[in-house]
Amino acid sequence: MTSGKMCKVKDDLVNQLIALNNKLNTLSPDLLHSEQARAEVQERRESLYVEIKRHRKIGHEGKHCPAVEHLKGRYSF
């Protein structure tokens, strides 16, 4: 999901998160070596969630991200 021209930074972070979610879904939990890979992907996902949350709050010179204000009416944050 993108917010159009509202915030490229947020869009890039969300796109990275989507890619990691897709990667996590393709890693088989049945394989021993993939447990470490899954843990690494999960750690990166958590880091991205924190980064997105921080960006929404103070990502534009200490101000809220305009994309959040733009989407508030349509989506719950």
ZADOFI-615453 format. One record per atom (N, C-alpha, C, CB): residue number from 0; residue in one letter; chain; atom name; x, y, z. Coordinates in nm, 2 decimals, decimal comma. Atoms other than C-alpha are relative to their C-alpha. Glycine has a CB too. Example, Ala and Ser with C-alpha at 12.3 -4.5 7.8 and 13.67 -1.06 7.14 Angstrom:
<recs>
{i: 0&aa: a&ch: A&at: N&u: 0,09&v: -0,12&w: 0,00}
{i: 0&aa: a&ch: A&at: CA&u: 1,23&v: -0,45&w: 0,78}
{i: 0&aa: a&ch: A&at: C&u: 0,09&v: 0,12&w: 0,00}
{i: 0&aa: a&ch: A&at: CB&u: -0,10&v: 0,00&w: 0,12}
{i: 1&aa: s&ch: A&at: N&u: -0,09&v: -0,11&w: 0,00}
{i: 1&aa: s&ch: A&at: CA&u: 1,37&v: -0,11&w: 0,71}
{i: 1&aa: s&ch: A&at: C&u: -0,08&v: 0,11&w: 0,08}
{i: 1&aa: s&ch: A&at: CB&u: 0,04&v: 0,05&w: -0,14}
</recs>
This chain:
<recs>
{i: 0&aa: m&ch: A&at: N&u: 0,08&v: -0,12&w: 0,00}
{i: 0&aa: m&ch: A&at: CA&u: 0,00&v: 0,00&w: 0,00}
{i: 0&aa: m&ch: A&at: C&u: 0,09&v: 0,12&w: 0,00}
{i: 0&aa: m&ch: A&at: CB&u: -0,10&v: 0,00&w: 0,12}
{i: 1&aa: t&ch: A&at: N&u: -0,07&v: -0,12&w: 0,01}
{i: 1&aa: t&ch: A&at: CA&u: 0,13&v: 0,34&w: -0,09}
{i: 1&aa: t&ch: A&at: C&u: -0,09&v: 0,12&w: 0,03}
{i: 1&aa: t&ch: A&at: CB&u: 0,08&v: 0,02&w: -0,13}
{i: 2&aa: s&ch: A&at: N&u: 0,08&v: -0,12&w: -0,03}
{i: 2&aa: s&ch: A&at: CA&u: 0,01&v: 0,69&w: 0,01}
{i: 2&aa: s&ch: A&at: C&u: 0,01&v: 0,10&w: -0,12}
{i: 2&aa: s&ch: A&at: CB&u: 0,04&v: 0,06&w: 0,13}
{i: 3&aa: g&ch: A&at: N&u: -0,02&v: -0,10&w: 0,11}
{i: 3&aa: g&ch: A&at: CA&u: 0,08&v: 0,84&w: -0,34}
{i: 3&aa: g&ch: A&at: C&u: 0,12&v: 0,08&w: 0,02}
{i: 3&aa: g&ch: A&at: CB&u: -0,13&v: 0,08&w: -0,01}
{i: 4&aa: k&ch: A&at: N&u: -0,12&v: -0,09&w: -0,02}
{i: 4&aa: k&ch: A&at: CA&u: 0,30&v: 1,14&w: -0,32}
{i: 4&aa: k&ch: A&at: C&u: 0,01&v: 0,06&w: 0,14}
{i: 4&aa: k&ch: A&at: CB&u: -0,02&v: 0,12&w: -0,10}
{i: 5&aa: m&ch: A&at: N&u: 0,00&v: -0,06&w: -0,14}
{i: 5&aa: m&ch: A&at: CA&u: 0,23&v: 1,21&w: 0,05}
{i: 5&aa: m&ch: A&at: C&u: 0,13&v: -0,03&w: 0,07}
{i: 5&aa: m&ch: A&at: CB&u: -0,11&v: -0,06&w: 0,08}
{i: 6&aa: c&ch: A&at: N&u: -0,12&v: 0,03&w: -0,08}
{i: 6&aa: c&ch: A&at: CA&u: 0,54&v: 1,03&w: 0,19}
{i: 6&aa: c&ch: A&at: C&u: 0,08&v: -0,12&w: -0,06}
{i: 6&aa: c&ch: A&at: CB&u: -0,03&v: -0,02&w: 0,14}
{i: 7&aa: k&ch: A&at: N&u: -0,08&v: 0,11&w: 0,06}
{i: 7&aa: k&ch: A&at: CA&u: 0,80&v: 0,83&w: -0,01}
{i: 7&aa: k&ch: A&at: C&u: 0,07&v: -0,08&w: 0,11}
{i: 7&aa: k&ch: A&at: CB&u: 0,10&v: 0,06&w: -0,10}
{i: 8&aa: v&ch: A&at: N&u: -0,07&v: 0,07&w: -0,11}
{i: 8&aa: v&ch: A&at: CA&u: 0,99&v: 0,74&w: 0,31}
{i: 8&aa: v&ch: A&at: C&u: -0,09&v: -0,10&w: 0,06}
{i: 8&aa: v&ch: A&at: CB&u: 0,05&v: 0,10&w: 0,11}
{i: 9&aa: k&ch: A&at: N&u: 0,09&v: 0,09&w: -0,06}
{i: 9&aa: k&ch: A&at: CA&u: 0,69&v: 0,58&w: 0,47}
{i: 9&aa: k&ch: A&at: C&u: -0,03&v: -0,11&w: -0,10}
{i: 9&aa: k&ch: A&at: CB&u: -0,13&v: 0,07&w: 0,04}
{i: 10&aa: d&ch: A&at: N&u: 0,03&v: 0,10&w: 0,10}
{i: 10&aa: d&ch: A&at: CA&u: 0,60&v: 0,40&w: 0,14}
{i: 10&aa: d&ch: A&at: C&u: 0,12&v: -0,10&w: -0,01}
{i: 10&aa: d&ch: A&at: CB&u: -0,02&v: 0,07&w: -0,13}
{i: 11&aa: d&ch: A&at: N&u: -0,12&v: 0,09&w: 0,01}
{i: 11&aa: d&ch: A&at: CA&u: 0,96&v: 0,26&w: 0,12}
{i: 11&aa: d&ch: A&at: C&u: 0,01&v: -0,09&w: 0,12}
{i: 11&aa: d&ch: A&at: CB&u: 0,13&v: 0,09&w: -0,02}
{i: 12&aa: l&ch: A&at: N&u: -0,01&v: 0,08&w: -0,11}
{i: 12&aa: l&ch: A&at: CA&u: 0,95&v: 0,14&w: 0,47}
{i: 12&aa: l&ch: A&at: C&u: -0,11&v: -0,11&w: 0,00}
{i: 12&aa: l&ch: A&at: CB&u: -0,02&v: 0,08&w: 0,13}
{i: 13&aa: v&ch: A&at: N&u: 0,11&v: 0,10&w: 0,01}
{i: 13&aa: v&ch: A&at: CA&u: 0,61&v: -0,03&w: 0,42}
{i: 13&aa: v&ch: A&at: C&u: 0,03&v: -0,10&w: -0,11}
{i: 13&aa: v&ch: A&at: CB&u: -0,14&v: 0,08&w: -0,03}
{i: 14&aa: n&ch: A&at: N&u: -0,04&v: 0,10&w: 0,10}
{i: 14&aa: n&ch: A&at: CA&u: 0,73&v: -0,19&w: 0,10}
{i: 14&aa: n&ch: A&at: C&u: 0,10&v: -0,10&w: 0,04}
{i: 14&aa: n&ch: A&at: CB&u: 0,05&v: 0,08&w: -0,13}
{i: 15&aa: q&ch: A&at: N&u: -0,10&v: 0,09&w: -0,06}
{i: 15&aa: q&ch: A&at: CA&u: 1,03&v: -0,33&w: 0,28}
{i: 15&aa: q&ch: A&at: C&u: -0,07&v: -0,10&w: 0,09}
{i: 15&aa: q&ch: A&at: CB&u: 0,11&v: 0,08&w: 0,08}
{i: 16&aa: l&ch: A&at: N&u: 0,07&v: 0,09&w: -0,09}
{i: 16&aa: l&ch: A&at: CA&u: 0,80&v: -0,47&w: 0,54}
{i: 16&aa: l&ch: A&at: C&u: -0,08&v: -0,10&w: -0,07}
{i: 16&aa: l&ch: A&at: CB&u: -0,10&v: 0,08&w: 0,09}
{i: 17&aa: i&ch: A&at: N&u: 0,08&v: 0,09&w: 0,08}
{i: 17&aa: i&ch: A&at: CA&u: 0,57&v: -0,63&w: 0,28}
{i: 17&aa: i&ch: A&at: C&u: 0,10&v: -0,11&w: -0,06}
{i: 17&aa: i&ch: A&at: CB&u: -0,07&v: 0,07&w: -0,11}
{i: 18&aa: a&ch: A&at: N&u: -0,10&v: 0,09&w: 0,05}
{i: 18&aa: a&ch: A&at: CA&u: 0,88&v: -0,79&w: 0,12}
{i: 18&aa: a&ch: A&at: C&u: 0,05&v: -0,10&w: 0,11}
{i: 18&aa: a&ch: A&at: CB&u: 0,12&v: 0,07&w: -0,06}
{i: 19&aa: l&ch: A&at: N&u: -0,05&v: 0,09&w: -0,11}
{i: 19&aa: l&ch: A&at: CA&u: 1,00&v: -0,93&w: 0,46}
{i: 19&aa: l&ch: A&at: C&u: -0,12&v: -0,09&w: 0,04}
{i: 19&aa: l&ch: A&at: CB&u: 0,04&v: 0,09&w: 0,12}
{i: 20&aa: n&ch: A&at: N&u: 0,11&v: 0,09&w: -0,03}
{i: 20&aa: n&ch: A&at: CA&u: 0,65&v: -1,07&w: 0,53}
{i: 20&aa: n&ch: A&at: C&u: -0,01&v: -0,11&w: -0,10}
{i: 20&aa: n&ch: A&at: CB&u: -0,13&v: 0,08&w: 0,00}
{i: 21&aa: n&ch: A&at: N&u: 0,01&v: 0,10&w: 0,11}
{i: 21&aa: n&ch: A&at: CA&u: 0,65&v: -1,24&w: 0,19}
{i: 21&aa: n&ch: A&at: C&u: 0,12&v: -0,10&w: 0,02}
{i: 21&aa: n&ch: A&at: CB&u: 0,01&v: 0,07&w: -0,13}
{i: 22&aa: k&ch: A&at: N&u: -0,11&v: 0,09&w: -0,02}
{i: 22&aa: k&ch: A&at: CA&u: 1,00&v: -1,38&w: 0,26}
{i: 22&aa: k&ch: A&at: C&u: -0,02&v: -0,09&w: 0,12}
{i: 22&aa: k&ch: A&at: CB&u: 0,13&v: 0,08&w: 0,03}
{i: 23&aa: l&ch: A&at: N&u: 0,02&v: 0,08&w: -0,12}
{i: 23&aa: l&ch: A&at: CA&u: 0,90&v: -1,50&w: 0,61}
{i: 23&aa: l&ch: A&at: C&u: -0,10&v: -0,11&w: -0,04}
{i: 23&aa: l&ch: A&at: CB&u: -0,06&v: 0,09&w: 0,11}
{i: 24&aa: n&ch: A&at: N&u: 0,10&v: 0,10&w: 0,04}
{i: 24&aa: n&ch: A&at: CA&u: 0,60&v: -1,68&w: 0,45}
{i: 24&aa: n&ch: A&at: C&u: 0,06&v: -0,11&w: -0,08}
{i: 24&aa: n&ch: A&at: CB&u: -0,11&v: 0,07&w: -0,07}
{i: 25&aa: t&ch: A&at: N&u: -0,06&v: 0,11&w: 0,09}
{i: 25&aa: t&ch: A&at: CA&u: 0,83&v: -1,87&w: 0,21}
{i: 25&aa: t&ch: A&at: C&u: 0,10&v: -0,08&w: 0,07}
{i: 25&aa: t&ch: A&at: CB&u: 0,06&v: 0,07&w: -0,12}
{i: 26&aa: l&ch: A&at: N&u: -0,09&v: 0,08&w: -0,07}
{i: 26&aa: l&ch: A&at: CA&u: 1,07&v: -1,99&w: 0,47}
{i: 26&aa: l&ch: A&at: C&u: -0,07&v: -0,12&w: 0,08}
{i: 26&aa: l&ch: A&at: CB&u: 0,08&v: 0,09&w: 0,10}
{i: 27&aa: s&ch: A&at: N&u: 0,06&v: 0,11&w: -0,06}
{i: 27&aa: s&ch: A&at: CA&u: 0,98&v: -2,34&w: 0,58}
{i: 27&aa: s&ch: A&at: C&u: 0,05&v: -0,02&w: 0,14}
{i: 27&aa: s&ch: A&at: CB&u: 0,03&v: -0,13&w: -0,08}
{i: 28&aa: p&ch: A&at: N&u: -0,04&v: 0,02&w: -0,14}
{i: 28&aa: p&ch: A&at: CA&u: 0,97&v: -2,39&w: 0,96}
{i: 28&aa: p&ch: A&at: C&u: 0,05&v: -0,14&w: 0,02}
{i: 28&aa: p&ch: A&at: CB&u: -0,12&v: 0,03&w: 0,09}
{i: 29&aa: d&ch: A&at: N&u: -0,05&v: 0,14&w: -0,01}
{i: 29&aa: d&ch: A&at: CA&u: 1,05&v: -2,76&w: 0,90}
{i: 29&aa: d&ch: A&at: C&u: 0,15&v: -0,02&w: -0,01}
{i: 29&aa: d&ch: A&at: CB&u: -0,08&v: -0,09&w: -0,10}
{i: 30&aa: l&ch: A&at: N&u: -0,15&v: 0,02&w: 0,03}
{i: 30&aa: l&ch: A&at: CA&u: 1,41&v: -2,70&w: 0,80}
{i: 30&aa: l&ch: A&at: C&u: 0,07&v: 0,07&w: 0,12}
{i: 30&aa: l&ch: A&at: CB&u: 0,03&v: 0,07&w: -0,13}
{i: 31&aa: l&ch: A&at: N&u: -0,07&v: -0,05&w: -0,12}
{i: 31&aa: l&ch: A&at: CA&u: 1,65&v: -2,65&w: 1,09}
{i: 31&aa: l&ch: A&at: C&u: 0,07&v: 0,13&w: -0,03}
{i: 31&aa: l&ch: A&at: CB&u: 0,11&v: -0,10&w: 0,04}
{i: 32&aa: h&ch: A&at: N&u: -0,07&v: -0,12&w: 0,03}
{i: 32&aa: h&ch: A&at: CA&u: 1,86&v: -2,39&w: 0,91}
{i: 32&aa: h&ch: A&at: C&u: -0,09&v: 0,12&w: -0,02}
{i: 32&aa: h&ch: A&at: CB&u: 0,09&v: -0,02&w: -0,12}
{i: 33&aa: s&ch: A&at: N&u: 0,09&v: -0,11&w: 0,03}
{i: 33&aa: s&ch: A&at: CA&u: 1,55&v: -2,18&w: 0,83}
{i: 33&aa: s&ch: A&at: C&u: -0,05&v: 0,06&w: 0,13}
{i: 33&aa: s&ch: A&at: CB&u: -0,12&v: -0,05&w: -0,08}
{i: 34&aa: e&ch: A&at: N&u: 0,04&v: -0,06&w: -0,13}
{i: 34&aa: e&ch: A&at: CA&u: 1,48&v: -2,12&w: 1,20}
{i: 34&aa: e&ch: A&at: C&u: 0,08&v: 0,12&w: 0,02}
{i: 34&aa: e&ch: A&at: CB&u: 0,02&v: -0,10&w: 0,12}
{i: 35&aa: q&ch: A&at: N&u: -0,09&v: -0,12&w: -0,01}
{i: 35&aa: q&ch: A&at: CA&u: 1,78&v: -1,88&w: 1,21}
{i: 35&aa: q&ch: A&at: C&u: -0,04&v: 0,10&w: -0,10}
{i: 35&aa: q&ch: A&at: CB&u: 0,15&v: -0,04&w: -0,01}
{i: 36&aa: a&ch: A&at: N&u: 0,04&v: -0,10&w: 0,10}
{i: 36&aa: a&ch: A&at: CA&u: 1,67&v: -1,72&w: 0,89}
{i: 36&aa: a&ch: A&at: C&u: -0,14&v: 0,06&w: 0,03}
{i: 36&aa: a&ch: A&at: CB&u: -0,01&v: -0,07&w: -0,14}
{i: 37&aa: r&ch: A&at: N&u: 0,13&v: -0,06&w: -0,05}
{i: 37&aa: r&ch: A&at: CA&u: 1,31&v: -1,68&w: 1,02}
{i: 37&aa: r&ch: A&at: C&u: 0,02&v: 0,10&w: 0,11}
{i: 37&aa: r&ch: A&at: CB&u: -0,09&v: -0,12&w: 0,04}
{i: 38&aa: a&ch: A&at: N&u: -0,03&v: -0,09&w: -0,11}
{i: 38&aa: a&ch: A&at: CA&u: 1,45&v: -1,53&w: 1,34}
{i: 38&aa: a&ch: A&at: C&u: 0,06&v: 0,14&w: -0,05}
{i: 38&aa: a&ch: A&at: CB&u: 0,09&v: -0,06&w: 0,10}
{i: 39&aa: e&ch: A&at: N&u: -0,06&v: -0,12&w: 0,05}
{i: 39&aa: e&ch: A&at: CA&u: 1,66&v: -1,28&w: 1,14}
{i: 39&aa: e&ch: A&at: C&u: -0,11&v: 0,09&w: -0,07}
{i: 39&aa: e&ch: A&at: CB&u: 0,11&v: -0,04&w: -0,10}
{i: 40&aa: v&ch: A&at: N&u: 0,11&v: -0,08&w: 0,07}
{i: 40&aa: v&ch: A&at: CA&u: 1,36&v: -1,18&w: 0,92}
{i: 40&aa: v&ch: A&at: C&u: -0,09&v: 0,06&w: 0,10}
{i: 40&aa: v&ch: A&at: CB&u: -0,07&v: -0,10&w: -0,10}
{i: 41&aa: q&ch: A&at: N&u: 0,09&v: -0,05&w: -0,10}
{i: 41&aa: q&ch: A&at: CA&u: 1,14&v: -1,15&w: 1,22}
{i: 41&aa: q&ch: A&at: C&u: 0,06&v: 0,12&w: 0,08}
{i: 41&aa: q&ch: A&at: CB&u: -0,04&v: -0,11&w: 0,10}
{i: 42&aa: e&ch: A&at: N&u: -0,07&v: -0,11&w: -0,06}
{i: 42&aa: e&ch: A&at: CA&u: 1,40&v: -0,92&w: 1,39}
{i: 42&aa: e&ch: A&at: C&u: -0,01&v: 0,12&w: -0,08}
{i: 42&aa: e&ch: A&at: CB&u: 0,14&v: -0,04&w: 0,04}
{i: 43&aa: r&ch: A&at: N&u: 0,00&v: -0,12&w: 0,10}
{i: 43&aa: r&ch: A&at: CA&u: 1,42&v: -0,70&w: 1,08}
{i: 43&aa: r&ch: A&at: C&u: -0,15&v: 0,05&w: -0,01}
{i: 43&aa: r&ch: A&at: CB&u: 0,05&v: -0,04&w: -0,14}
{i: 44&aa: r&ch: A&at: N&u: 0,14&v: -0,04&w: 0,00}
{i: 44&aa: r&ch: A&at: CA&u: 1,03&v: -0,69&w: 1,07}
{i: 44&aa: r&ch: A&at: C&u: -0,03&v: 0,09&w: 0,12}
{i: 44&aa: r&ch: A&at: CB&u: -0,09&v: -0,12&w: -0,01}
{i: 45&aa: e&ch: A&at: N&u: 0,02&v: -0,08&w: -0,13}
{i: 45&aa: e&ch: A&at: CA&u: 1,02&v: -0,57&w: 1,43}
{i: 45&aa: e&ch: A&at: C&u: 0,07&v: 0,14&w: -0,01}
{i: 45&aa: e&ch: A&at: CB&u: 0,04&v: -0,08&w: 0,12}
{i: 46&aa: s&ch: A&at: N&u: -0,07&v: -0,12&w: 0,02}
{i: 46&aa: s&ch: A&at: CA&u: 1,28&v: -0,31&w: 1,35}
{i: 46&aa: s&ch: A&at: C&u: -0,07&v: 0,10&w: -0,09}
{i: 46&aa: s&ch: A&at: CB&u: 0,15&v: -0,03&w: -0,05}
{i: 47&aa: l&ch: A&at: N&u: 0,08&v: -0,09&w: 0,10}
{i: 47&aa: l&ch: A&at: CA&u: 1,08&v: -0,18&w: 1,05}
{i: 47&aa: l&ch: A&at: C&u: -0,12&v: 0,05&w: 0,07}
{i: 47&aa: l&ch: A&at: CB&u: -0,03&v: -0,08&w: -0,12}
{i: 48&aa: y&ch: A&at: N&u: 0,12&v: -0,05&w: -0,06}
{i: 48&aa: y&ch: A&at: CA&u: 0,77&v: -0,16&w: 1,26}
{i: 48&aa: y&ch: A&at: C&u: 0,03&v: 0,12&w: 0,09}
{i: 48&aa: y&ch: A&at: CB&u: -0,07&v: -0,11&w: 0,09}
{i: 49&aa: v&ch: A&at: N&u: -0,05&v: -0,11&w: -0,08}
{i: 49&aa: v&ch: A&at: CA&u: 0,96&v: 0,06&w: 1,51}
{i: 49&aa: v&ch: A&at: C&u: 0,03&v: 0,12&w: -0,08}
{i: 49&aa: v&ch: A&at: CB&u: 0,12&v: -0,04&w: 0,09}
{i: 50&aa: e&ch: A&at: N&u: -0,04&v: -0,11&w: 0,09}
{i: 50&aa: e&ch: A&at: CA&u: 1,10&v: 0,27&w: 1,23}
{i: 50&aa: e&ch: A&at: C&u: -0,12&v: 0,07&w: -0,06}
{i: 50&aa: e&ch: A&at: CB&u: 0,09&v: -0,05&w: -0,11}
{i: 51&aa: i&ch: A&at: N&u: 0,12&v: -0,06&w: 0,06}
{i: 51&aa: i&ch: A&at: CA&u: 0,76&v: 0,32&w: 1,07}
{i: 51&aa: i&ch: A&at: C&u: -0,08&v: 0,08&w: 0,10}
{i: 51&aa: i&ch: A&at: CB&u: -0,09&v: -0,12&w: -0,06}
{i: 52&aa: k&ch: A&at: N&u: 0,07&v: -0,07&w: -0,11}
{i: 52&aa: k&ch: A&at: CA&u: 0,60&v: 0,41&w: 1,40}
{i: 52&aa: k&ch: A&at: C&u: 0,07&v: 0,14&w: 0,03}
{i: 52&aa: k&ch: A&at: CB&u: -0,01&v: -0,09&w: 0,13}
{i: 53&aa: r&ch: A&at: N&u: -0,07&v: -0,12&w: -0,03}
{i: 53&aa: r&ch: A&at: CA&u: 0,88&v: 0,66&w: 1,47}
{i: 53&aa: r&ch: A&at: C&u: -0,02&v: 0,10&w: -0,11}
{i: 53&aa: r&ch: A&at: CB&u: 0,15&v: -0,03&w: 0,02}
{i: 54&aa: h&ch: A&at: N&u: 0,02&v: -0,09&w: 0,11}
{i: 54&aa: h&ch: A&at: CA&u: 0,85&v: 0,81&w: 1,12}
{i: 54&aa: h&ch: A&at: C&u: -0,14&v: 0,06&w: 0,00}
{i: 54&aa: h&ch: A&at: CB&u: 0,03&v: -0,08&w: -0,13}
{i: 55&aa: r&ch: A&at: N&u: 0,13&v: -0,06&w: 0,00}
{i: 55&aa: r&ch: A&at: CA&u: 0,48&v: 0,85&w: 1,15}
{i: 55&aa: r&ch: A&at: C&u: -0,01&v: 0,11&w: 0,10}
{i: 55&aa: r&ch: A&at: CB&u: -0,10&v: -0,11&w: 0,04}
{i: 56&aa: k&ch: A&at: N&u: 0,01&v: -0,09&w: -0,11}
{i: 56&aa: k&ch: A&at: CA&u: 0,53&v: 1,04&w: 1,47}
{i: 56&aa: k&ch: A&at: C&u: 0,09&v: 0,13&w: -0,02}
{i: 56&aa: k&ch: A&at: CB&u: 0,04&v: -0,06&w: 0,13}
{i: 57&aa: i&ch: A&at: N&u: -0,10&v: -0,11&w: 0,01}
{i: 57&aa: i&ch: A&at: CA&u: 0,84&v: 1,26&w: 1,41}
{i: 57&aa: i&ch: A&at: C&u: 0,09&v: -0,01&w: -0,12}
{i: 57&aa: i&ch: A&at: CB&u: 0,08&v: 0,00&w: 0,12}
{i: 58&aa: g&ch: A&at: N&u: -0,09&v: 0,02&w: 0,12}
{i: 58&aa: g&ch: A&at: CA&u: 0,97&v: 1,18&w: 1,06}
{i: 58&aa: g&ch: A&at: C&u: 0,02&v: 0,11&w: -0,09}
{i: 58&aa: g&ch: A&at: CB&u: -0,06&v: -0,11&w: -0,08}
{i: 59&aa: h&ch: A&at: N&u: -0,01&v: -0,12&w: 0,09}
{i: 59&aa: h&ch: A&at: CA&u: 0,93&v: 1,52&w: 0,90}
{i: 59&aa: h&ch: A&at: C&u: 0,03&v: 0,12&w: 0,09}
{i: 59&aa: h&ch: A&at: CB&u: -0,13&v: 0,02&w: -0,08}
{i: 60&aa: e&ch: A&at: N&u: -0,06&v: -0,12&w: -0,08}
{i: 60&aa: e&ch: A&at: CA&u: 1,15&v: 1,77&w: 1,09}
{i: 60&aa: e&ch: A&at: C&u: -0,08&v: 0,01&w: 0,13}
{i: 60&aa: e&ch: A&at: CB&u: -0,02&v: 0,13&w: -0,08}
{i: 61&aa: g&ch: A&at: N&u: 0,06&v: 0,00&w: -0,13}
{i: 61&aa: g&ch: A&at: CA&u: 0,99&v: 1,67&w: 1,42}
{i: 61&aa: g&ch: A&at: C&u: -0,15&v: 0,00&w: -0,01}
{i: 61&aa: g&ch: A&at: CB&u: 0,05&v: 0,11&w: 0,08}
{i: 62&aa: k&ch: A&at: N&u: 0,15&v: 0,00&w: 0,01}
{i: 62&aa: k&ch: A&at: CA&u: 0,63&v: 1,67&w: 1,28}
{i: 62&aa: k&ch: A&at: C&u: -0,05&v: -0,13&w: -0,05}
{i: 62&aa: k&ch: A&at: CB&u: -0,04&v: 0,11&w: -0,10}
{i: 63&aa: h&ch: A&at: N&u: 0,06&v: 0,13&w: 0,04}
{i: 63&aa: h&ch: A&at: CA&u: 0,39&v: 1,39&w: 1,21}
{i: 63&aa: h&ch: A&at: C&u: 0,01&v: -0,01&w: -0,15}
{i: 63&aa: h&ch: A&at: CB&u: -0,15&v: 0,00&w: 0,04}
{i: 64&aa: c&ch: A&at: N&u: -0,01&v: 0,03&w: 0,14}
{i: 64&aa: c&ch: A&at: CA&u: 0,41&v: 1,23&w: 0,87}
{i: 64&aa: c&ch: A&at: C&u: -0,13&v: 0,04&w: -0,07}
{i: 64&aa: c&ch: A&at: CB&u: 0,03&v: -0,15&w: -0,02}
{i: 65&aa: p&ch: A&at: N&u: 0,13&v: -0,04&w: 0,06}
{i: 65&aa: p&ch: A&at: CA&u: 0,15&v: 1,38&w: 0,63}
{i: 65&aa: p&ch: A&at: C&u: -0,08&v: -0,11&w: -0,06}
{i: 65&aa: p&ch: A&at: CB&u: 0,03&v: 0,10&w: -0,11}
{i: 66&aa: a&ch: A&at: N&u: 0,07&v: 0,12&w: 0,05}
{i: 66&aa: a&ch: A&at: CA&u: 0,07&v: 1,04&w: 0,49}
{i: 66&aa: a&ch: A&at: C&u: -0,09&v: -0,06&w: 0,11}
{i: 66&aa: a&ch: A&at: CB&u: 0,10&v: -0,11&w: -0,04}
{i: 67&aa: v&ch: A&at: N&u: 0,08&v: 0,05&w: -0,10}
{i: 67&aa: v&ch: A&at: CA&u: -0,07&v: 0,94&w: 0,83}
{i: 67&aa: v&ch: A&at: C&u: -0,13&v: 0,08&w: 0,01}
{i: 67&aa: v&ch: A&at: CB&u: 0,07&v: 0,00&w: 0,14}
{i: 68&aa: e&ch: A&at: N&u: 0,12&v: -0,09&w: 0,00}
{i: 68&aa: e&ch: A&at: CA&u: -0,30&v: 1,24&w: 0,84}
{i: 68&aa: e&ch: A&at: C&u: -0,09&v: -0,02&w: -0,12}
{i: 68&aa: e&ch: A&at: CB&u: 0,04&v: 0,15&w: 0,01}
{i: 69&aa: h&ch: A&at: N&u: 0,08&v: 0,03&w: 0,13}
{i: 69&aa: h&ch: A&at: CA&u: -0,41&v: 1,17&w: 0,48}
{i: 69&aa: h&ch: A&at: C&u: -0,08&v: -0,13&w: 0,01}
{i: 69&aa: h&ch: A&at: CB&u: 0,10&v: 0,00&w: -0,11}
{i: 70&aa: l&ch: A&at: N&u: 0,07&v: 0,13&w: -0,01}
{i: 70&aa: l&ch: A&at: CA&u: -0,50&v: 0,81&w: 0,56}
{i: 70&aa: l&ch: A&at: C&u: -0,08&v: -0,03&w: 0,12}
{i: 70&aa: l&ch: A&at: CB&u: 0,11&v: -0,11&w: -0,01}
{i: 71&aa: k&ch: A&at: N&u: 0,07&v: 0,02&w: -0,12}
{i: 71&aa: k&ch: A&at: CA&u: -0,65&v: 0,85&w: 0,90}
{i: 71&aa: k&ch: A&at: C&u: -0,15&v: -0,03&w: -0,02}
{i: 71&aa: k&ch: A&at: CB&u: 0,02&v: 0,12&w: 0,09}
{i: 72&aa: g&ch: A&at: N&u: 0,14&v: 0,02&w: 0,03}
{i: 72&aa: g&ch: A&at: CA&u: -1,00&v: 0,87&w: 0,76}
{i: 72&aa: g&ch: A&at: C&u: -0,03&v: -0,14&w: -0,05}
{i: 72&aa: g&ch: A&at: CB&u: -0,05&v: 0,11&w: -0,09}
{i: 73&aa: r&ch: A&at: N&u: 0,03&v: 0,13&w: 0,06}
{i: 73&aa: r&ch: A&at: CA&u: -0,97&v: 0,54&w: 0,58}
{i: 73&aa: r&ch: A&at: C&u: 0,05&v: -0,12&w: 0,08}
{i: 73&aa: r&ch: A&at: CB&u: 0,07&v: 0,00&w: -0,14}
{i: 74&aa: y&ch: A&at: N&u: -0,06&v: 0,11&w: -0,07}
{i: 74&aa: y&ch: A&at: CA&u: -0,75&v: 0,33&w: 0,80}
{i: 74&aa: y&ch: A&at: C&u: 0,02&v: 0,03&w: 0,15}
{i: 74&aa: y&ch: A&at: CB&u: 0,13&v: -0,04&w: -0,06}
{i: 75&aa: s&ch: A&at: N&u: -0,03&v: -0,02&w: -0,14}
{i: 75&aa: s&ch: A&at: CA&u: -0,71&v: 0,28&w: 1,17}
{i: 75&aa: s&ch: A&at: C&u: 0,15&v: -0,01&w: 0,03}
{i: 75&aa: s&ch: A&at: CB&u: -0,08&v: -0,10&w: 0,08}
{i: 76&aa: f&ch: A&at: N&u: -0,14&v: 0,00&w: -0,04}
{i: 76&aa: f&ch: A&at: CA&u: -0,37&v: 0,36&w: 1,31}
{i: 76&aa: f&ch: A&at: C&u: 0,01&v: -0,02&w: 0,15}
{i: 76&aa: f&ch: A&at: CB&u: 0,08&v: 0,13&w: -0,04}
</recs>
